[in-house]
Amino acid sequence: MMEKLKTALLIGLVILSLVQSYLLVYSFPEIGATVRTEQEYISPEQMGDPLRIDEVLYPEDMVLHMGGDRHAVLYPETSYYIRIYDQITAGEYRNFQRIPYAMRDWDELRRNTQGVELRYGGAMPVALLQKTMQIDGDILFLNDAIDRIWLIRRNFPGRSAAEIYFFSADGETVYMAARSPLTADEISDLAGLGRYMPAYTHWRGDIYLPEEPVETVAYTFGYTTFSPQQMQRSLFFDPNKTRYIEDRSGQVIYTDGKRGLQLESGDTWMVFTDPVPMQDGADNLADNVLAAVQFVNQHGGWDSRYRFVPGAVSSDGRNIVFQQYYERYPLISGGVRYGQIRLLMQQGTAVVYERSLLNLGERQKDIAVRWLPGGERLRATLETFSRLREISAVFPAQYVTLTEDRRLVMEPVWAVRYTDGTVQSVAKAVMDAAAAASADGGAETTGQPSGEHRAEDGANAENASEGEAADSVAVMRQADSADEAGGAEGAEAGAAEPAAGEEGAADDAAGATGEAEREGGTAEEEGEPSEPDVPQADAPLEAAG
């Protein structure tokens, strides 16, 4: 009897096993999206709009060579800059001939030929240039990096020819396109637009200085700040699982156990870290820039116009910096972290992400016309610096400070960039054009860095403390007092009308010569993207690296 019972039980177990096997093979579990209630769902916060890669890849300035040692400099977002850039990038460039840099007398061509020079301010990989224009060549060219493109009209007995040169960032090699998509006459026409612009003189190296004072505008904005909760929703997969810890210095770090979000500079600057294991193999700069743009698109977006700064990239291609602009001006910070988006990449993955949390509000009406010194006044100012021989670029910019009544102020300044990547503001604009032109009065010079930062491992490290920055700003304001006392009423009375005309000055120039000449000091003298300052932003990058 027991044997029969055991047999029956064994048969039952076998049958049950077969049924279970059948169910496992021929039935599928229900796979569907997890349903979350409206209260549980948290949408990511966007600080701005997404951008395409080509929208952050453009030259920091253009130089128009008109022959006879006459030049003009164009800055982004001016009508002539846009017109020339669109026409040049619409062409196709291929079949390059490699020539040594010393084969041409570039100084002679600069002085006596008509041409257009696009300058990127650093080594721009050809792989990135291909995102903005049609370029093809051999493997050596495609793997190179370009720091400028020069279109020249060459005149020979009985004929003229268009020549286009791509300058390698190594300083030794130049690539000449076998065929130019622009004719010699078209290049001449583009260069001729410089006669409507302020006149610039070649100073030294690749630096051009205006012959006359440059008209600019100072702006004031209200602002708000993004909260830690908003940034958590943008940066963490599940913000509900984040917690915060406070270190001994009182700084708060939000973390989900792997990633960290740290707020600095009075909760106006964020540093987000997402550590990943180090991997073998070199980083590819072009791939890292593409991935960095995509990462920003997904985590906050772009709250303004930005430009990729090739001169701020480290030798390993990991540090990526995007410079912020307001209209034609690059923004350099004075005692406040503002004006850049910075990432540390590792083979296409963002390891560190830094940016300001300030959100510009409405522009206030108390804008004011200012004049940046030019001519002999500017040259004399620059030649007083002990690091004169190290200056690699001079450009106008907007110097950003915050006031106690929660206003963000942009004041026009002349800034210099040294060969080591340091950026320093050297002269502030004044209210009176005559004072800006004077050789011995009016426009102040800082003498000391107002916001000096060094490029280390591709990022700008601050060499001047916030106290020094504040002191130099105070010097700027004191230097303005004489001008304001003597001519404030007249300058302020006319401020609204010139400022309104400044925004469209280059467009007016395109329409009428007289209007263009009037704008000469207004539209085109805006800042070039330097390697702007983000105080102390390097420390997290280096630590993460």
DAZINOR-V549584 format. One record per residue. N is the residue number from 0. RES is the residue in three letters. SS is DSSP state (a for helix, b for strand, c for the rest). PSI is psi in radians with two decimals (* if undefined). BURIAL is # if it has 16 or more other C-alpha atoms within 10 Angstrom, else .. Layout:
BEGIN
N|RES|SS|PSI|BURIAL  N|RES|SS|PSI|BURIAL
END
This chain:
BEGIN
0|MET|c|-0.76|.  1|MET|a|-0.62|.  2|GLU|a|-0.71|.  3|LYS|a|-0.66|.  4|LEU|a|-0.71|.  5|LYS|a|-0.69|.  6|THR|a|-0.77|.  7|ALA|a|-0.70|.  8|LEU|a|-0.69|.  9|LEU|a|-0.74|.  10|ILE|a|-0.71|.  11|GLY|a|-0.69|.  12|LEU|a|-0.67|.  13|VAL|a|-0.77|.  14|ILE|a|-0.75|.  15|LEU|a|-0.66|.  16|SER|a|-0.71|.  17|LEU|a|-0.72|.  18|VAL|a|-0.76|.  19|GLN|a|-0.69|.  20|SER|a|-0.72|.  21|TYR|a|-0.79|.  22|LEU|a|-0.65|.  23|LEU|a|-0.63|.  24|VAL|a|-0.72|.  25|TYR|a|0.03|.  26|SER|c|2.61|.  27|PHE|c|2.41|.  28|PRO|c|2.67|.  29|GLU|c|2.08|.  30|ILE|c|2.05|.  31|GLY|c|2.92|.  32|ALA|c|2.47|.  33|THR|c|2.25|.  34|VAL|c|2.19|.  35|ARG|c|2.47|.  36|THR|c|2.86|.  37|GLU|c|-0.56|.  38|GLN|c|-0.53|.  39|GLU|c|-0.49|.  40|TYR|c|2.29|.  41|ILE|c|2.04|.  42|SER|c|2.55|.  43|PRO|c|2.55|#  44|GLU|c|2.40|#  45|GLN|c|2.23|#  46|MET|c|-0.25|#  47|GLY|c|-2.89|.  48|ASP|b|2.74|.  49|PRO|c|2.69|#  50|LEU|c|2.64|#  51|ARG|c|2.78|.  52|ILE|a|-0.67|#  53|ASP|a|-0.29|#  54|GLU|a|-0.15|.  55|VAL|a|0.12|#  56|LEU|c|1.62|#  57|TYR|c|2.76|#  58|PRO|c|2.62|#  59|GLU|c|-0.46|#  60|ASP|b|3.00|#  61|MET|b|2.51|#  62|VAL|b|2.19|#  63|LEU|b|2.09|#  64|HIS|b|2.10|#  65|MET|b|0.07|#  66|GLY|b|2.81|#  67|GLY|c|0.46|.  68|ASP|c|0.64|#  69|ARG|b|2.37|#  70|HIS|b|2.81|#  71|ALA|b|2.60|#  72|VAL|b|2.27|#  73|LEU|b|2.49|#  74|TYR|b|2.78|#  75|PRO|c|2.65|#  76|GLU|c|0.20|#  77|THR|c|2.72|#  78|SER|a|-0.72|#  79|TYR|a|-0.65|#  80|TYR|a|-0.86|#  81|ILE|a|-0.76|.  82|ARG|a|-0.83|.  83|ILE|a|-0.77|#  84|TYR|a|-0.75|#  85|ASP|a|-0.69|.  86|GLN|a|-0.67|.  87|ILE|a|-0.76|#  88|THR|a|-0.23|#  89|ALA|c|-0.26|.  90|GLY|c|3.02|.  91|GLU|b|2.30|.  92|TYR|b|2.15|#  93|ARG|c|3.05|.  94|ASN|c|1.18|.  95|PHE|b|2.47|#  96|GLN|b|2.24|.  97|ARG|b|2.21|.  98|ILE|b|2.64|.  99|PRO|b|2.58|.  100|TYR|a|-0.65|#  101|ALA|a|-0.07|.  102|MET|a|-0.37|.  103|ARG|c|2.61|.  104|ASP|c|1.56|.  105|TRP|a|-0.54|.  106|ASP|a|-0.69|.  107|GLU|a|-0.75|.  108|LEU|a|-0.66|#  109|ARG|a|-0.73|#  110|ARG|a|-0.68|#  111|ASN|a|0.09|#  112|THR|c|2.73|#  113|GLN|b|2.46|#  114|GLY|b|3.03|#  115|VAL|b|2.25|#  116|GLU|b|2.10|#  117|LEU|b|2.14|#  118|ARG|b|2.22|#  119|TYR|b|-0.17|#  120|GLY|b|0.38|#  121|GLY|b|-3.12|#  122|ALA|b|1.85|#  123|MET|b|2.02|#  124|PRO|b|2.45|#  125|VAL|a|-0.57|#  126|ALA|a|-0.53|#  127|LEU|a|-0.65|#  128|LEU|a|-0.54|#  129|GLN|c|-0.30|.  130|LYS|c|-0.23|.  131|THR|c|-0.35|#  132|MET|c|2.88|#  133|GLN|b|1.90|.  134|ILE|b|2.40|#  135|ASP|c|2.62|#  136|GLY|c|-2.97|#  137|ASP|c|3.07|.  138|ILE|a|-0.59|.  139|LEU|a|-0.74|.  140|PHE|a|-0.77|#  141|LEU|a|-0.43|#  142|ASN|c|0.06|.  143|ASP|c|3.07|#  144|ALA|b|2.45|#  145|ILE|b|2.39|#  146|ASP|b|-0.23|#  147|ARG|b|2.75|#  148|ILE|b|2.31|#  149|TRP|b|2.09|#  150|LEU|b|2.17|#  151|ILE|b|2.47|#  152|ARG|b|2.02|#  153|ARG|b|2.29|#  154|ASN|b|2.20|.  155|PHE|b|2.88|.  156|PRO|c|2.02|.  157|GLY|c|-0.03|.  158|ARG|b|2.92|.  159|SER|b|2.73|.  160|ALA|b|2.64|.  161|ALA|b|2.26|#  162|GLU|b|2.38|#  163|ILE|b|2.18|#  164|TYR|b|2.36|#  165|PHE|b|2.09|#  166|PHE|b|2.12|#  167|SER|b|2.54|#  168|ALA|c|-0.17|#  169|ASP|c|-0.16|.  170|GLY|c|0.08|.  171|GLU|c|-0.37|.  172|THR|b|2.46|#  173|VAL|b|2.42|#  174|TYR|b|2.18|#  175|MET|b|2.19|#  176|ALA|b|2.39|#  177|ALA|c|-0.54|.  178|ARG|c|2.39|.  179|SER|c|2.30|#  180|PRO|c|-0.23|#  181|LEU|c|2.47|#  182|THR|c|2.92|#  183|ALA|a|-0.67|#  184|ASP|a|-0.64|.  185|GLU|a|-0.70|.  186|ILE|a|-0.71|#  187|SER|a|-0.70|#  188|ASP|a|-0.73|.  189|LEU|a|-0.77|#  190|ALA|a|-0.57|#  191|GLY|a|-0.30|#  192|LEU|a|-0.32|#  193|GLY|a|-0.34|#  194|ARG|a|-0.28|#  195|TYR|a|-0.06|#  196|MET|c|2.86|#  197|PRO|c|2.44|#  198|ALA|c|2.36|#  199|TYR|b|2.63|#  200|THR|b|2.42|#  201|HIS|b|2.23|#  202|TRP|b|-1.18|.  203|ARG|b|2.65|.  204|GLY|c|-2.20|.  205|ASP|c|0.52|.  206|ILE|b|2.36|.  207|TYR|b|2.41|#  208|LEU|b|2.52|#  209|PRO|b|2.53|#  210|GLU|c|-0.42|#  211|GLU|c|2.88|#  212|PRO|c|2.61|#  213|VAL|b|2.23|#  214|GLU|b|2.26|#  215|THR|b|-3.07|#  216|VAL|b|2.40|#  217|ALA|b|2.44|#  218|TYR|b|2.72|#  219|THR|b|2.37|#  220|PHE|b|2.65|#  221|GLY|b|2.87|#  222|TYR|b|2.74|.  223|THR|b|3.04|.  224|THR|b|2.54|.  225|PHE|c|2.44|#  226|SER|c|2.82|.  227|PRO|a|-0.63|#  228|GLN|a|-0.69|.  229|GLN|a|-0.72|#  230|MET|a|-0.58|#  231|GLN|a|-0.72|#  232|ARG|a|-0.44|#  233|SER|a|-0.45|#  234|LEU|a|-0.42|#  235|PHE|c|2.53|#  236|PHE|c|-0.76|.  237|ASP|c|1.61|.  238|PRO|a|-0.41|#  239|ASN|a|-0.34|.  240|LYS|a|0.06|.  241|THR|c|2.68|#  242|ARG|b|2.92|.  243|TYR|b|2.57|.  244|ILE|b|2.62|.  245|GLU|b|2.21|.  246|ASP|c|-3.10|.  247|ARG|c|-0.48|.  248|SER|c|-0.08|.  249|GLY|c|-0.03|.  250|GLN|c|2.46|.  251|VAL|b|2.36|#  252|ILE|b|2.22|#  253|TYR|b|2.32|#  254|THR|b|2.64|#  255|ASP|c|0.28|#  256|GLY|c|-0.41|.  257|LYS|c|-0.90|.  258|ARG|b|2.73|#  259|GLY|b|2.49|#  260|LEU|b|2.06|#  261|GLN|b|2.33|#  262|LEU|b|2.35|#  263|GLU|b|3.09|#  264|SER|c|0.90|.  265|GLY|c|0.62|.  266|ASP|c|0.49|#  267|THR|c|-0.01|#  268|TRP|b|2.32|#  269|MET|b|2.55|#  270|VAL|b|1.97|#  271|PHE|b|2.24|#  272|THR|b|2.43|#  273|ASP|b|1.41|#  274|PRO|c|2.47|#  275|VAL|c|2.68|.  276|PRO|c|2.50|.  277|MET|c|2.45|.  278|GLN|c|2.70|.  279|ASP|c|2.70|.  280|GLY|c|2.62|.  281|ALA|c|2.66|.  282|ASP|c|2.50|#  283|ASN|c|2.09|#  284|LEU|a|-0.79|#  285|ALA|a|-0.77|#  286|ASP|a|-0.68|#  287|ASN|a|-0.67|#  288|VAL|a|-0.76|#  289|LEU|a|-0.79|.  290|ALA|a|-0.61|#  291|ALA|a|-0.73|#  292|VAL|a|-0.75|#  293|GLN|a|-0.68|#  294|PHE|a|-0.78|#  295|VAL|a|-0.67|#  296|ASN|a|-0.67|#  297|GLN|a|-0.34|#  298|HIS|c|1.20|#  299|GLY|c|-0.67|#  300|GLY|c|-3.03|#  301|TRP|b|2.06|#  302|ASP|c|0.03|.  303|SER|c|-2.91|#  304|ARG|b|2.32|#  305|TYR|b|2.74|#  306|ARG|b|2.32|#  307|PHE|b|2.29|#  308|VAL|c|1.68|#  309|PRO|a|-0.47|#  310|GLY|a|-0.22|#  311|ALA|a|0.02|#  312|VAL|c|2.40|#  313|SER|c|2.91|#  314|SER|c|-0.45|.  315|ASP|c|0.03|.  316|GLY|c|0.44|#  317|ARG|c|-0.63|#  318|ASN|b|2.11|#  319|ILE|b|2.24|#  320|VAL|b|2.32|#  321|PHE|b|2.19|#  322|GLN|b|2.32|#  323|GLN|b|2.54|#  324|TYR|b|2.67|#  325|TYR|b|2.02|#  326|GLU|c|-2.04|#  327|ARG|c|-0.01|#  328|TYR|b|2.36|#  329|PRO|b|2.61|#  330|LEU|b|2.17|#  331|ILE|b|2.49|#  332|SER|b|2.57|#  333|GLY|c|1.66|#  334|GLY|c|0.12|#  335|VAL|c|2.45|#  336|ARG|c|1.94|#  337|TYR|c|2.60|#  338|GLY|c|0.02|#  339|GLN|b|2.70|#  340|ILE|b|2.23|#  341|ARG|b|2.39|#  342|LEU|b|2.56|#  343|LEU|b|2.04|#  344|MET|b|2.64|#  345|GLN|b|1.72|#  346|GLN|c|0.91|#  347|GLY|c|0.03|#  348|THR|b|2.32|#  349|ALA|b|2.07|#  350|VAL|b|-0.67|#  351|VAL|b|2.41|#  352|TYR|b|2.06|#  353|GLU|b|2.47|#  354|ARG|b|2.86|#  355|SER|b|2.62|#  356|LEU|c|0.11|#  357|LEU|b|2.38|#  358|ASN|b|1.95|#  359|LEU|b|2.33|#  360|GLY|b|-2.68|.  361|GLU|b|2.43|.  362|ARG|b|2.27|.  363|GLN|c|2.81|.  364|LYS|c|-0.25|.  365|ASP|c|0.96|.  366|ILE|c|2.70|#  367|ALA|b|2.40|#  368|VAL|b|2.37|#  369|ARG|b|2.75|#  370|TRP|b|2.13|#  371|LEU|b|2.38|#  372|PRO|c|2.62|#  373|GLY|c|-3.08|#  374|GLY|a|-2.44|#  375|GLU|a|-0.57|#  376|ARG|a|-0.80|#  377|LEU|a|-0.74|#  378|ARG|a|-0.75|#  379|ALA|a|-0.66|.  380|THR|a|-0.82|#  381|LEU|a|-0.62|#  382|GLU|c|-0.08|.  383|THR|c|-0.18|.  384|PHE|c|2.42|.  385|SER|c|-0.44|.  386|ARG|c|0.54|.  387|LEU|a|-0.79|.  388|ARG|a|-0.21|.  389|GLU|a|-0.10|.  390|ILE|b|2.18|#  391|SER|b|-0.29|#  392|ALA|b|2.54|#  393|VAL|b|2.27|#  394|PHE|b|2.66|#  395|PRO|b|2.57|#  396|ALA|b|3.03|#  397|GLN|b|2.17|#  398|TYR|b|2.05|#  399|VAL|b|2.25|#  400|THR|b|2.79|#  401|LEU|b|2.50|#  402|THR|c|2.90|.  403|GLU|c|-0.44|.  404|ASP|c|0.49|.  405|ARG|c|0.90|.  406|ARG|b|2.55|#  407|LEU|b|2.15|#  408|VAL|b|2.30|#  409|MET|b|2.05|#  410|GLU|b|2.23|#  411|PRO|b|2.41|#  412|VAL|b|2.76|#  413|TRP|b|2.37|#  414|ALA|b|2.69|#  415|VAL|b|2.67|#  416|ARG|b|2.27|#  417|TYR|b|2.95|#  418|THR|c|-0.38|.  419|ASP|c|0.09|.  420|GLY|c|-0.11|#  421|THR|c|2.37|#  422|VAL|b|2.33|#  423|GLN|b|2.29|#  424|SER|b|2.37|#  425|VAL|b|-0.40|#  426|ALA|b|2.34|#  427|LYS|b|2.60|#  428|ALA|c|2.67|#  429|VAL|b|3.03|#  430|MET|c|-0.32|#  431|ASP|c|2.18|#  432|ALA|a|-0.66|#  433|ALA|a|-0.69|#  434|ALA|a|-0.65|#  435|ALA|a|-0.50|#  436|ALA|a|-0.33|#  437|SER|c|2.55|#  438|ALA|c|-0.14|#  439|ASP|c|0.39|.  440|GLY|c|2.96|.  441|GLY|c|-1.52|#  442|ALA|c|2.31|#  443|GLU|c|2.77|#  444|THR|b|2.44|#  445|THR|c|-0.62|#  446|GLY|c|-0.59|#  447|GLN|c|2.74|#  448|PRO|c|2.27|#  449|SER|c|-0.36|#  450|GLY|c|1.32|#  451|GLU|c|2.30|#  452|HIS|b|2.49|#  453|ARG|b|2.46|#  454|ALA|b|1.92|#  455|GLU|b|2.15|#  456|ASP|c|0.63|#  457|GLY|c|0.00|#  458|ALA|b|2.83|#  459|ASN|b|2.01|#  460|ALA|b|2.38|#  461|GLU|b|2.26|#  462|ASN|c|-0.14|#  463|ALA|c|2.37|#  464|SER|c|2.91|#  465|GLU|a|-0.56|#  466|GLY|a|-0.72|.  467|GLU|a|-0.70|#  468|ALA|a|-0.77|#  469|ALA|a|-0.66|#  470|ASP|a|-0.74|#  471|SER|a|-0.58|#  472|VAL|a|-0.68|#  473|ALA|a|-0.69|.  474|VAL|a|-0.73|#  475|MET|a|-0.85|#  476|ARG|a|-0.64|.  477|GLN|a|-0.64|.  478|ALA|a|-0.40|#  479|ASP|a|-0.30|#  480|SER|a|-0.68|.  481|ALA|a|-0.72|#  482|ASP|a|-0.74|#  483|GLU|a|-0.62|#  484|ALA|a|-0.66|.  485|GLY|a|-0.51|.  486|GLY|a|0.34|.  487|ALA|a|-0.71|.  488|GLU|a|-0.81|.  489|GLY|a|-0.68|.  490|ALA|a|-0.77|#  491|GLU|a|-0.54|#  492|ALA|a|-0.58|.  493|GLY|c|0.14|.  494|ALA|a|-0.75|#  495|ALA|a|-0.77|#  496|GLU|a|-0.85|.  497|PRO|a|-0.62|#  498|ALA|a|-0.68|#  499|ALA|a|-0.65|.  500|GLY|a|-0.41|#  501|GLU|a|-0.65|#  502|GLU|a|-0.59|#  503|GLY|c|0.41|.  504|ALA|a|-0.78|#  505|ALA|a|-0.60|#  506|ASP|a|-0.65|#  507|ASP|a|-0.67|#  508|ALA|a|-0.64|#  509|ALA|a|-0.47|.  510|GLY|a|-0.61|.  511|ALA|c|2.40|.  512|THR|a|-0.79|.  513|GLY|a|-0.76|.  514|GLU|a|-0.65|#  515|ALA|a|-0.71|#  516|GLU|a|-0.62|#  517|ARG|a|-0.64|#  518|GLU|a|-0.16|#  519|GLY|c|-0.65|#  520|GLY|c|0.11|#  521|THR|c|-0.90|#  522|ALA|c|-0.69|#  523|GLU|c|-0.06|#  524|GLU|c|0.87|#  525|GLU|c|3.02|#  526|GLY|c|2.61|#  527|GLU|c|2.68|#  528|PRO|c|1.92|#  529|SER|c|-2.88|#  530|GLU|c|1.46|#  531|PRO|c|2.95|#  532|ASP|c|2.33|#  533|VAL|c|1.66|#  534|PRO|c|2.28|#  535|GLN|c|0.23|#  536|ALA|c|-0.22|#  537|ASP|a|-0.52|#  538|ALA|a|-0.82|.  539|PRO|a|-0.60|#  540|LEU|a|-0.82|#  541|GLU|a|-0.66|.  542|ALA|a|-0.70|.  543|ALA|a|-0.57|.  544|GLY|c|*|#
END
